[in-house]
Amino acid sequence: MQTIRALNPLRQACAHFRAGAGPGAKLALVPTMGALHDGHLTLVRRARELAEVVAVSIFVNPKQFGPNEDLDAYPRQMERDSAALVAEGVDLLWAPDVAAMYPDGFATNISVEGVSDGLCGAARPGHFDGVATVVCKLFNQVAPDIALFGEKDWQQLAVIRRMARDLDLTAPHADDIIGVPTVREADGLARSSRNAYLSAEQRAAAAVLPAAMRRAIEAMLGGANTSAALAELREALLSGGFASVDYAELRDAGSIAPLDAPNGQARLFVAARIGGTRLIDNMPVA
Ligand code: AMP
């Protein structure tokens, strides 16, 4: 695996790997912020199945963190990550530092309306602008044929697809942005780099999140009133050890518009805090 930290060598390495893989070969990009776990590695394995050349980026993007968020505390473990990616047969690790990604004078912001509204867009102002801006840069830097993202961050996936469509991106084309189902622990908790912040007690309590979501989905599909099911879900989280609930909402899976009742296209989205840690999850209501 070649590890690259500057843009010119990255471009040369992409050209080199493409030439080596031959005509028609595909290059896949898996963007991450590192602290890799089985969720990330599932994206990498899927990339390996779909493309001849696999590039992974690790960049803790300051533009997607709010002023009071966990940018400084965010886990950084480059050596371990790098070993995990070598074991998965990754060809190229793109690991720029902040100055390489945002040189002095950087002044551009990509803001995607509509799908960014509400949920994490409301709870974390500026977050999706930061995501869209860095992902657009990563796409232009690596020029992949396909890019893979986790459904764990469903709204993020919707924002990135919208951006790719609206900006007529071709590397990758919006249709080649691939969502990968959420990887969960045995008790149902979605794998997340932020799970590392949880104490043993908090980690055990956190399993109430997917369990309460499943119960709410069953209730809604069984004809229960949506707001009553969501209120019960909030209550289950608060009485199960969560300190607060940022949101628990039913939304359209594609447009992310709010829904009053399940319609076959609905997804349940939740963000809640346990101790100082904010966890998110989403599931289809179908
Ligand atoms: P992050 O490093 O948190 O920015 O995540 C990098 C990519 O991995 C994003 O596309 C995430 O949606 C995806 N990802 C994170 N956790 C999971 C998970 N549990 N299952 C599937 N994909 C995930």
py3Dmol code that shows the C-alpha trace and the ligand (Angstrom):
import py3Dmol

protein = """\
ATOM      1  CA  MET A   1       0.000   0.000   0.000  1.00  0.00           C
ATOM      2  CA  GLN A   2       1.309   3.421  -0.921  1.00  0.00           C
ATOM      3  CA  THR A   3       0.670   6.157   1.673  1.00  0.00           C
ATOM      4  CA  ILE A   4       0.547   9.639   0.184  1.00  0.00           C
ATOM      5  CA  ARG A   5       0.347  13.021   1.870  1.00  0.00           C
ATOM      6  CA  ALA A   6       0.607  15.581  -0.930  1.00  0.00           C
ATOM      7  CA  LEU A   7      -1.508  16.259  -4.014  1.00  0.00           C
ATOM      8  CA  ASN A   8       1.043  15.887  -6.836  1.00  0.00           C
ATOM      9  CA  PRO A   9       2.279  12.476  -5.699  1.00  0.00           C
ATOM     10  CA  LEU A  10      -1.361  11.448  -5.239  1.00  0.00           C
ATOM     11  CA  ARG A  11      -2.154  12.273  -8.859  1.00  0.00           C
ATOM     12  CA  GLN A  12       0.937  10.379 -10.023  1.00  0.00           C
ATOM     13  CA  ALA A  13       0.049   7.354  -7.894  1.00  0.00           C
ATOM     14  CA  CYS A  14      -3.553   7.266  -9.162  1.00  0.00           C
ATOM     15  CA  ALA A  15      -2.275   7.397 -12.757  1.00  0.00           C
ATOM     16  CA  HIS A  16       0.294   4.692 -11.984  1.00  0.00           C
ATOM     17  CA  PHE A  17      -2.261   2.329 -10.410  1.00  0.00           C
ATOM     18  CA  ARG A  18      -4.744   2.945 -13.222  1.00  0.00           C
ATOM     19  CA  ALA A  19      -2.113   2.219 -15.867  1.00  0.00           C
ATOM     20  CA  GLY A  20      -1.065  -0.940 -14.013  1.00  0.00           C
ATOM     21  CA  ALA A  21      -4.651  -2.186 -13.778  1.00  0.00           C
ATOM     22  CA  GLY A  22      -5.189  -1.843 -17.525  1.00  0.00           C
ATOM     23  CA  PRO A  23      -7.914  -0.357 -19.701  1.00  0.00           C
ATOM     24  CA  GLY A  24     -11.430  -0.401 -18.280  1.00  0.00           C
ATOM     25  CA  ALA A  25     -10.152  -0.950 -14.725  1.00  0.00           C
ATOM     26  CA  LYS A  26     -12.077   0.878 -12.022  1.00  0.00           C
ATOM     27  CA  LEU A  27     -10.729   2.913  -9.144  1.00  0.00           C
ATOM     28  CA  ALA A  28     -12.820   3.064  -5.951  1.00  0.00           C
ATOM     29  CA  LEU A  29     -12.515   5.672  -3.203  1.00  0.00           C
ATOM     30  CA  VAL A  30     -13.592   5.105   0.405  1.00  0.00           C
ATOM     31  CA  PRO A  31     -13.466   8.433   2.290  1.00  0.00           C
ATOM     32  CA  THR A  32     -13.020   8.135   6.078  1.00  0.00           C
ATOM     33  CA  MET A  33     -11.859  10.084   9.115  1.00  0.00           C
ATOM     34  CA  GLY A  34      -9.842   7.096  10.379  1.00  0.00           C
ATOM     35  CA  ALA A  35     -10.121   5.237  13.712  1.00  0.00           C
ATOM     36  CA  LEU A  36     -11.183   2.424  11.436  1.00  0.00           C
ATOM     37  CA  HIS A  37     -13.590  -0.284  12.579  1.00  0.00           C
ATOM     38  CA  ASP A  38     -15.485  -3.080  10.930  1.00  0.00           C
ATOM     39  CA  GLY A  39     -17.992  -0.614   9.407  1.00  0.00           C
ATOM     40  CA  HIS A  40     -15.219   1.150   7.492  1.00  0.00           C
ATOM     41  CA  LEU A  41     -13.582  -2.163   6.562  1.00  0.00           C
ATOM     42  CA  THR A  42     -16.884  -3.446   5.155  1.00  0.00           C
ATOM     43  CA  LEU A  43     -16.869  -0.441   2.800  1.00  0.00           C
ATOM     44  CA  VAL A  44     -13.288  -1.296   1.823  1.00  0.00           C
ATOM     45  CA  ARG A  45     -14.199  -4.953   1.157  1.00  0.00           C
ATOM     46  CA  ARG A  46     -17.140  -3.896  -0.995  1.00  0.00           C
ATOM     47  CA  ALA A  47     -14.802  -1.524  -2.871  1.00  0.00           C
ATOM     48  CA  ARG A  48     -12.399  -4.448  -3.447  1.00  0.00           C
ATOM     49  CA  GLU A  49     -15.263  -6.435  -4.984  1.00  0.00           C
ATOM     50  CA  LEU A  50     -16.315  -3.603  -7.285  1.00  0.00           C
ATOM     51  CA  ALA A  51     -12.995  -2.135  -8.416  1.00  0.00           C
ATOM     52  CA  GLU A  52      -9.486  -3.181  -9.448  1.00  0.00           C
ATOM     53  CA  VAL A  53      -7.829  -0.306  -7.579  1.00  0.00           C
ATOM     54  CA  VAL A  54      -8.903   0.735  -4.069  1.00  0.00           C
ATOM     55  CA  ALA A  55      -7.995   4.067  -2.491  1.00  0.00           C
ATOM     56  CA  VAL A  56      -8.940   5.013   1.074  1.00  0.00           C
ATOM     57  CA  SER A  57      -8.670   8.536   2.426  1.00  0.00           C
ATOM     58  CA  ILE A  58      -8.154   9.356   6.080  1.00  0.00           C
ATOM     59  CA  PHE A  59      -8.708  13.009   6.910  1.00  0.00           C
ATOM     60  CA  VAL A  60     -10.246  14.391  10.097  1.00  0.00           C
ATOM     61  CA  ASN A  61     -11.965  17.317   8.421  1.00  0.00           C
ATOM     62  CA  PRO A  62     -12.045  20.404  10.683  1.00  0.00           C
ATOM     63  CA  LYS A  63     -14.713  22.056   8.493  1.00  0.00           C
ATOM     64  CA  GLN A  64     -17.340  19.497   9.473  1.00  0.00           C
ATOM     65  CA  PHE A  65     -16.903  19.969  13.235  1.00  0.00           C
ATOM     66  CA  GLY A  66     -18.665  22.776  15.113  1.00  0.00           C
ATOM     67  CA  PRO A  67     -16.740  25.019  17.531  1.00  0.00           C
ATOM     68  CA  ASN A  68     -17.838  23.014  20.587  1.00  0.00           C
ATOM     69  CA  GLU A  69     -17.552  19.577  19.036  1.00  0.00           C
ATOM     70  CA  ASP A  70     -14.969  16.802  19.388  1.00  0.00           C
ATOM     71  CA  LEU A  71     -12.400  17.755  16.693  1.00  0.00           C
ATOM     72  CA  ASP A  72      -9.452  17.700  19.119  1.00  0.00           C
ATOM     73  CA  ALA A  73     -10.621  14.585  20.954  1.00  0.00           C
ATOM     74  CA  TYR A  74     -11.496  12.659  17.769  1.00  0.00           C
ATOM     75  CA  PRO A  75      -9.507   9.374  17.849  1.00  0.00           C
ATOM     76  CA  ARG A  76      -6.420   9.378  15.632  1.00  0.00           C
ATOM     77  CA  GLN A  77      -4.568   6.084  15.175  1.00  0.00           C
ATOM     78  CA  MET A  78      -2.822   6.207  11.832  1.00  0.00           C
ATOM     79  CA  GLU A  79      -0.457   3.271  12.387  1.00  0.00           C
ATOM     80  CA  ARG A  80      -3.218   0.873  13.379  1.00  0.00           C
ATOM     81  CA  ASP A  81      -5.453   2.105  10.546  1.00  0.00           C
ATOM     82  CA  SER A  82      -2.664   1.728   8.055  1.00  0.00           C
ATOM     83  CA  ALA A  83      -2.006  -1.894   9.120  1.00  0.00           C
ATOM     84  CA  ALA A  84      -5.737  -2.699   8.836  1.00  0.00           C
ATOM     85  CA  LEU A  85      -5.841  -1.271   5.303  1.00  0.00           C
ATOM     86  CA  VAL A  86      -2.733  -3.221   4.246  1.00  0.00           C
ATOM     87  CA  ALA A  87      -4.449  -6.390   5.515  1.00  0.00           C
ATOM     88  CA  GLU A  88      -7.478  -5.560   3.304  1.00  0.00           C
ATOM     89  CA  GLY A  89      -5.286  -5.211   0.215  1.00  0.00           C
ATOM     90  CA  VAL A  90      -5.822  -1.462  -0.195  1.00  0.00           C
ATOM     91  CA  ASP A  91      -3.590   0.036  -2.896  1.00  0.00           C
ATOM     92  CA  LEU A  92      -3.442   3.642  -1.876  1.00  0.00           C
ATOM     93  CA  LEU A  93      -3.907   5.583   1.354  1.00  0.00           C
ATOM     94  CA  TRP A  94      -4.491   9.314   0.863  1.00  0.00           C
ATOM     95  CA  ALA A  95      -3.729  11.010   4.187  1.00  0.00           C
ATOM     96  CA  PRO A  96      -3.299  14.748   3.658  1.00  0.00           C
ATOM     97  CA  ASP A  97      -2.774  17.107   6.584  1.00  0.00           C
ATOM     98  CA  VAL A  98      -4.988  20.150   7.099  1.00  0.00           C
ATOM     99  CA  ALA A  99      -2.550  22.497   5.298  1.00  0.00           C
ATOM    100  CA  ALA A 100      -2.524  20.226   2.232  1.00  0.00           C
ATOM    101  CA  MET A 101      -6.328  20.092   2.120  1.00  0.00           C
ATOM    102  CA  TYR A 102      -6.973  23.744   2.988  1.00  0.00           C
ATOM    103  CA  PRO A 103      -3.942  25.807   1.963  1.00  0.00           C
ATOM    104  CA  ASP A 104      -3.740  29.462   3.076  1.00  0.00           C
ATOM    105  CA  GLY A 105      -6.407  31.521   1.353  1.00  0.00           C
ATOM    106  CA  PHE A 106      -8.875  28.641   0.944  1.00  0.00           C
ATOM    107  CA  ALA A 107     -12.260  30.352   0.565  1.00  0.00           C
ATOM    108  CA  THR A 108     -14.779  28.028  -1.074  1.00  0.00           C
ATOM    109  CA  ASN A 109     -17.815  26.458   0.553  1.00  0.00           C
ATOM    110  CA  ILE A 110     -20.235  23.967  -0.970  1.00  0.00           C
ATOM    111  CA  SER A 111     -23.685  24.148   0.536  1.00  0.00           C
ATOM    112  CA  VAL A 112     -26.385  21.661  -0.472  1.00  0.00           C
ATOM    113  CA  GLU A 113     -29.899  22.831   0.321  1.00  0.00           C
ATOM    114  CA  GLY A 114     -32.970  20.702   1.020  1.00  0.00           C
ATOM    115  CA  VAL A 115     -31.469  17.356   1.985  1.00  0.00           C
ATOM    116  CA  SER A 116     -29.215  19.161   4.488  1.00  0.00           C
ATOM    117  CA  ASP A 117     -32.237  20.664   6.263  1.00  0.00           C
ATOM    118  CA  GLY A 118     -33.171  19.254   9.642  1.00  0.00           C
ATOM    119  CA  LEU A 119     -31.752  16.229  11.493  1.00  0.00           C
ATOM    120  CA  CYS A 120     -27.940  16.565  11.683  1.00  0.00           C
ATOM    121  CA  GLY A 121     -28.116  19.666   9.455  1.00  0.00           C
ATOM    122  CA  ALA A 122     -30.090  21.452  12.183  1.00  0.00           C
ATOM    123  CA  ALA A 123     -28.311  19.868  15.154  1.00  0.00           C
ATOM    124  CA  ARG A 124     -24.838  20.590  13.714  1.00  0.00           C
ATOM    125  CA  PRO A 125     -24.937  23.927  11.806  1.00  0.00           C
ATOM    126  CA  GLY A 126     -22.379  23.989   8.982  1.00  0.00           C
ATOM    127  CA  HIS A 127     -21.656  20.270   9.296  1.00  0.00           C
ATOM    128  CA  PHE A 128     -22.919  19.258   5.845  1.00  0.00           C
ATOM    129  CA  ASP A 129     -21.243  22.249   4.172  1.00  0.00           C
ATOM    130  CA  GLY A 130     -17.987  20.913   5.611  1.00  0.00           C
ATOM    131  CA  VAL A 131     -18.786  17.389   4.430  1.00  0.00           C
ATOM    132  CA  ALA A 132     -19.823  18.462   0.910  1.00  0.00           C
ATOM    133  CA  THR A 133     -16.783  20.708   0.523  1.00  0.00           C
ATOM    134  CA  VAL A 134     -14.254  18.073   1.580  1.00  0.00           C
ATOM    135  CA  VAL A 135     -15.912  15.245  -0.356  1.00  0.00           C
ATOM    136  CA  CYS A 136     -16.005  17.377  -3.517  1.00  0.00           C
ATOM    137  CA  LYS A 137     -12.283  18.028  -3.037  1.00  0.00           C
ATOM    138  CA  LEU A 138     -11.560  14.336  -2.398  1.00  0.00           C
ATOM    139  CA  PHE A 139     -13.459  13.452  -5.593  1.00  0.00           C
ATOM    140  CA  ASN A 140     -11.462  16.001  -7.599  1.00  0.00           C
ATOM    141  CA  GLN A 141      -8.181  14.879  -6.038  1.00  0.00           C
ATOM    142  CA  VAL A 142      -8.624  11.128  -6.585  1.00  0.00           C
ATOM    143  CA  ALA A 143     -11.103  11.180  -9.530  1.00  0.00           C
ATOM    144  CA  PRO A 144     -12.521   7.753  -8.646  1.00  0.00           C
ATOM    145  CA  ASP A 145     -14.921   5.783 -10.856  1.00  0.00           C
ATOM    146  CA  ILE A 146     -16.947   4.848  -7.784  1.00  0.00           C
ATOM    147  CA  ALA A 147     -17.098   6.034  -4.170  1.00  0.00           C
ATOM    148  CA  LEU A 148     -18.532   4.172  -1.204  1.00  0.00           C
ATOM    149  CA  PHE A 149     -20.289   5.616   1.845  1.00  0.00           C
ATOM    150  CA  GLY A 150     -22.086   4.043   4.796  1.00  0.00           C
ATOM    151  CA  GLU A 151     -25.853   4.150   5.199  1.00  0.00           C
ATOM    152  CA  LYS A 152     -25.106   4.763   8.876  1.00  0.00           C
ATOM    153  CA  ASP A 153     -24.743   8.411   7.790  1.00  0.00           C
ATOM    154  CA  TRP A 154     -27.833   8.334   5.567  1.00  0.00           C
ATOM    155  CA  GLN A 155     -28.355  12.095   5.393  1.00  0.00           C
ATOM    156  CA  GLN A 156     -24.675  12.545   4.481  1.00  0.00           C
ATOM    157  CA  LEU A 157     -25.108  10.048   1.641  1.00  0.00           C
ATOM    158  CA  ALA A 158     -28.145  12.005   0.396  1.00  0.00           C
ATOM    159  CA  VAL A 159     -26.166  15.281   0.552  1.00  0.00           C
ATOM    160  CA  ILE A 160     -23.245  13.812  -1.402  1.00  0.00           C
ATOM    161  CA  ARG A 161     -25.475  12.281  -4.086  1.00  0.00           C
ATOM    162  CA  ARG A 162     -27.336  15.595  -4.450  1.00  0.00           C
ATOM    163  CA  MET A 163     -24.050  17.512  -4.753  1.00  0.00           C
ATOM    164  CA  ALA A 164     -22.694  15.086  -7.381  1.00  0.00           C
ATOM    165  CA  ARG A 165     -25.893  15.405  -9.400  1.00  0.00           C
ATOM    166  CA  ASP A 166     -26.171  19.183  -9.079  1.00  0.00           C
ATOM    167  CA  LEU A 167     -22.521  19.829  -9.977  1.00  0.00           C
ATOM    168  CA  ASP A 168     -22.556  17.322 -12.879  1.00  0.00           C
ATOM    169  CA  LEU A 169     -19.651  15.455 -11.359  1.00  0.00           C
ATOM    170  CA  THR A 170     -18.278  12.634 -13.487  1.00  0.00           C
ATOM    171  CA  ALA A 171     -15.596  11.182 -11.227  1.00  0.00           C
ATOM    172  CA  PRO A 172     -17.610   9.727  -9.724  1.00  0.00           C
ATOM    173  CA  HIS A 173     -21.004  10.209 -11.376  1.00  0.00           C
ATOM    174  CA  ALA A 174     -23.871  10.492  -8.836  1.00  0.00           C
ATOM    175  CA  ASP A 175     -25.080   7.016  -9.880  1.00  0.00           C
ATOM    176  CA  ASP A 176     -21.689   5.569  -8.908  1.00  0.00           C
ATOM    177  CA  ILE A 177     -21.928   6.755  -5.311  1.00  0.00           C
ATOM    178  CA  ILE A 178     -22.641   3.527  -3.513  1.00  0.00           C
ATOM    179  CA  GLY A 179     -24.325   3.171  -0.129  1.00  0.00           C
ATOM    180  CA  VAL A 180     -23.321   0.261   2.101  1.00  0.00           C
ATOM    181  CA  PRO A 181     -25.711  -1.034   4.817  1.00  0.00           C
ATOM    182  CA  THR A 182     -24.882  -0.211   8.437  1.00  0.00           C
ATOM    183  CA  VAL A 183     -22.602  -2.647  10.214  1.00  0.00           C
ATOM    184  CA  ARG A 184     -23.756  -3.352  13.789  1.00  0.00           C
ATOM    185  CA  GLU A 185     -22.405  -4.926  16.957  1.00  0.00           C
ATOM    186  CA  ALA A 186     -24.008  -8.158  18.201  1.00  0.00           C
ATOM    187  CA  ASP A 187     -26.436  -6.143  20.383  1.00  0.00           C
ATOM    188  CA  GLY A 188     -27.513  -3.988  17.447  1.00  0.00           C
ATOM    189  CA  LEU A 189     -25.515  -0.822  18.169  1.00  0.00           C
ATOM    190  CA  ALA A 190     -24.157   0.672  14.927  1.00  0.00           C
ATOM    191  CA  ARG A 191     -20.358   0.565  14.753  1.00  0.00           C
ATOM    192  CA  SER A 192     -18.927   4.071  15.130  1.00  0.00           C
ATOM    193  CA  SER A 193     -15.541   5.594  15.868  1.00  0.00           C
ATOM    194  CA  ARG A 194     -17.336   7.548  18.614  1.00  0.00           C
ATOM    195  CA  ASN A 195     -18.316   4.320  20.440  1.00  0.00           C
ATOM    196  CA  ALA A 196     -14.717   4.441  21.720  1.00  0.00           C
ATOM    197  CA  TYR A 197     -15.759   7.395  23.937  1.00  0.00           C
ATOM    198  CA  LEU A 198     -18.273   5.231  25.862  1.00  0.00           C
ATOM    199  CA  SER A 199     -17.547   3.802  29.318  1.00  0.00           C
ATOM    200  CA  ALA A 200     -18.440   0.109  29.792  1.00  0.00           C
ATOM    201  CA  GLU A 201     -21.674   1.150  31.483  1.00  0.00           C
ATOM    202  CA  GLN A 202     -22.587   3.625  28.743  1.00  0.00           C
ATOM    203  CA  ARG A 203     -21.708   1.084  26.059  1.00  0.00           C
ATOM    204  CA  ALA A 204     -24.085  -1.459  27.618  1.00  0.00           C
ATOM    205  CA  ALA A 205     -26.862   1.141  27.893  1.00  0.00           C
ATOM    206  CA  ALA A 206     -26.335   2.331  24.298  1.00  0.00           C
ATOM    207  CA  ALA A 207     -27.952  -0.861  22.966  1.00  0.00           C
ATOM    208  CA  VAL A 208     -31.301   0.651  23.964  1.00  0.00           C
ATOM    209  CA  LEU A 209     -30.985   2.946  20.901  1.00  0.00           C
ATOM    210  CA  PRO A 210     -31.387   0.317  18.133  1.00  0.00           C
ATOM    211  CA  ALA A 211     -33.797  -1.710  20.292  1.00  0.00           C
ATOM    212  CA  ALA A 212     -36.107   1.260  20.924  1.00  0.00           C
ATOM    213  CA  MET A 213     -35.909   2.222  17.241  1.00  0.00           C
ATOM    214  CA  ARG A 214     -37.001  -1.284  16.208  1.00  0.00           C
ATOM    215  CA  ARG A 215     -39.915  -1.137  18.659  1.00  0.00           C
ATOM    216  CA  ALA A 216     -41.004   2.263  17.329  1.00  0.00           C
ATOM    217  CA  ILE A 217     -40.849   0.968  13.751  1.00  0.00           C
ATOM    218  CA  GLU A 218     -42.969  -2.052  14.635  1.00  0.00           C
ATOM    219  CA  ALA A 219     -45.483   0.202  16.357  1.00  0.00           C
ATOM    220  CA  MET A 220     -45.684   2.606  13.387  1.00  0.00           C
ATOM    221  CA  LEU A 221     -46.035  -0.233  10.893  1.00  0.00           C
ATOM    222  CA  GLY A 222     -48.719  -1.710  13.143  1.00  0.00           C
ATOM    223  CA  GLY A 223     -50.722   1.499  12.746  1.00  0.00           C
ATOM    224  CA  ALA A 224     -49.689   3.412  15.888  1.00  0.00           C
ATOM    225  CA  ASN A 225     -49.783   7.206  15.726  1.00  0.00           C
ATOM    226  CA  THR A 226     -46.354   8.438  14.531  1.00  0.00           C
ATOM    227  CA  SER A 227     -45.883  11.193  17.120  1.00  0.00           C
ATOM    228  CA  ALA A 228     -46.925   8.828  19.928  1.00  0.00           C
ATOM    229  CA  ALA A 229     -44.433   6.175  18.733  1.00  0.00           C
ATOM    230  CA  LEU A 230     -41.674   8.809  18.496  1.00  0.00           C
ATOM    231  CA  ALA A 231     -42.506  10.174  21.964  1.00  0.00           C
ATOM    232  CA  GLU A 232     -42.307   6.653  23.370  1.00  0.00           C
ATOM    233  CA  LEU A 233     -38.948   6.177  21.631  1.00  0.00           C
ATOM    234  CA  ARG A 234     -37.590   9.384  23.200  1.00  0.00           C
ATOM    235  CA  GLU A 235     -38.848   8.260  26.607  1.00  0.00           C
ATOM    236  CA  ALA A 236     -37.216   4.826  26.220  1.00  0.00           C
ATOM    237  CA  LEU A 237     -33.870   6.486  25.445  1.00  0.00           C
ATOM    238  CA  LEU A 238     -34.074   8.916  28.375  1.00  0.00           C
ATOM    239  CA  SER A 239     -35.110   6.236  30.845  1.00  0.00           C
ATOM    240  CA  GLY A 240     -32.508   3.837  29.375  1.00  0.00           C
ATOM    241  CA  GLY A 241     -29.511   6.027  30.217  1.00  0.00           C
ATOM    242  CA  PHE A 242     -29.360   8.634  27.413  1.00  0.00           C
ATOM    243  CA  ALA A 243     -28.967  12.209  28.640  1.00  0.00           C
ATOM    244  CA  SER A 244     -30.838  13.891  25.782  1.00  0.00           C
ATOM    245  CA  VAL A 245     -32.331  13.284  22.356  1.00  0.00           C
ATOM    246  CA  ASP A 246     -31.282  15.669  19.551  1.00  0.00           C
ATOM    247  CA  TYR A 247     -33.984  14.309  17.259  1.00  0.00           C
ATOM    248  CA  ALA A 248     -36.170  11.271  16.606  1.00  0.00           C
ATOM    249  CA  GLU A 249     -37.963  11.786  13.299  1.00  0.00           C
ATOM    250  CA  LEU A 250     -39.650  10.051  10.428  1.00  0.00           C
ATOM    251  CA  ARG A 251     -38.413  11.314   7.052  1.00  0.00           C
ATOM    252  CA  ASP A 252     -38.500  10.421   3.376  1.00  0.00           C
ATOM    253  CA  ALA A 253     -35.460   8.281   2.541  1.00  0.00           C
ATOM    254  CA  GLY A 254     -34.710  10.166  -0.693  1.00  0.00           C
ATOM    255  CA  SER A 255     -35.633  13.815  -0.158  1.00  0.00           C
ATOM    256  CA  ILE A 256     -35.163  13.721   3.654  1.00  0.00           C
ATOM    257  CA  ALA A 257     -38.455  15.672   3.890  1.00  0.00           C
ATOM    258  CA  PRO A 258     -40.444  15.170   7.133  1.00  0.00           C
ATOM    259  CA  LEU A 259     -43.259  12.594   7.046  1.00  0.00           C
ATOM    260  CA  ASP A 260     -46.340  12.300   9.239  1.00  0.00           C
ATOM    261  CA  ALA A 261     -46.732   8.559   8.686  1.00  0.00           C
ATOM    262  CA  PRO A 262     -44.913   5.637   7.054  1.00  0.00           C
ATOM    263  CA  ASN A 263     -45.406   5.531   3.258  1.00  0.00           C
ATOM    264  CA  GLY A 264     -43.069   2.760   2.086  1.00  0.00           C
ATOM    265  CA  GLN A 265     -40.235   5.301   1.587  1.00  0.00           C
ATOM    266  CA  ALA A 266     -39.914   6.308   5.226  1.00  0.00           C
ATOM    267  CA  ARG A 267     -36.827   6.065   7.442  1.00  0.00           C
ATOM    268  CA  LEU A 268     -36.516   6.633  11.139  1.00  0.00           C
ATOM    269  CA  PHE A 269     -33.629   8.925  12.116  1.00  0.00           C
ATOM    270  CA  VAL A 270     -32.348   9.358  15.670  1.00  0.00           C
ATOM    271  CA  ALA A 271     -29.506  11.265  17.324  1.00  0.00           C
ATOM    272  CA  ALA A 272     -29.091  11.057  21.092  1.00  0.00           C
ATOM    273  CA  ARG A 273     -26.441  11.770  23.685  1.00  0.00           C
ATOM    274  CA  ILE A 274     -25.148   9.343  26.257  1.00  0.00           C
ATOM    275  CA  GLY A 275     -22.749  11.073  28.641  1.00  0.00           C
ATOM    276  CA  GLY A 276     -20.921  13.505  26.347  1.00  0.00           C
ATOM    277  CA  THR A 277     -21.134  11.216  23.321  1.00  0.00           C
ATOM    278  CA  ARG A 278     -23.538  11.825  20.489  1.00  0.00           C
ATOM    279  CA  LEU A 279     -24.739   8.676  18.686  1.00  0.00           C
ATOM    280  CA  ILE A 280     -26.784   8.561  15.477  1.00  0.00           C
ATOM    281  CA  ASP A 281     -28.700   5.786  13.771  1.00  0.00           C
ATOM    282  CA  ASN A 282     -31.319   5.330  11.060  1.00  0.00           C
ATOM    283  CA  MET A 283     -33.466   2.429   9.863  1.00  0.00           C
ATOM    284  CA  PRO A 284     -36.055   1.816   7.149  1.00  0.00           C
ATOM    285  CA  VAL A 285     -39.691   1.890   8.241  1.00  0.00           C
ATOM    286  CA  ALA A 286     -40.829  -0.907   5.973  1.00  0.00           C
TER     287      ALA A 286
END
"""
ligand_1 = """\
23
AMP
P -16.288 8.313 9.229
O -14.860 7.875 9.399
O -17.096 8.248 10.469
O -16.396 9.629 8.485
O -16.930 7.238 8.280
C -16.389 6.942 7.017
C -17.387 6.160 6.203
O -17.669 4.942 6.882
C -18.717 6.904 6.048
O -19.193 6.690 4.726
C -19.580 6.239 7.075
O -20.954 6.290 6.755
C -19.067 4.813 7.010
N -19.419 4.102 8.249
C -19.157 4.489 9.524
N -19.694 3.608 10.396
C -20.307 2.655 9.653
C -21.064 1.487 9.958
N -21.289 1.117 11.221
N -21.556 0.754 8.941
C -21.338 1.122 7.653
N -20.631 2.210 7.295
C -20.132 2.973 8.275
"""
view = py3Dmol.view(width=600, height=400)
view.addModel(protein, "pdb")
view.setStyle({"model": 0}, {"cartoon": {"style": "trace"}})
view.addModel(ligand_1, "xyz")
view.setStyle({"model": 1}, {"stick": {}})
view.zoomTo()
view.show()
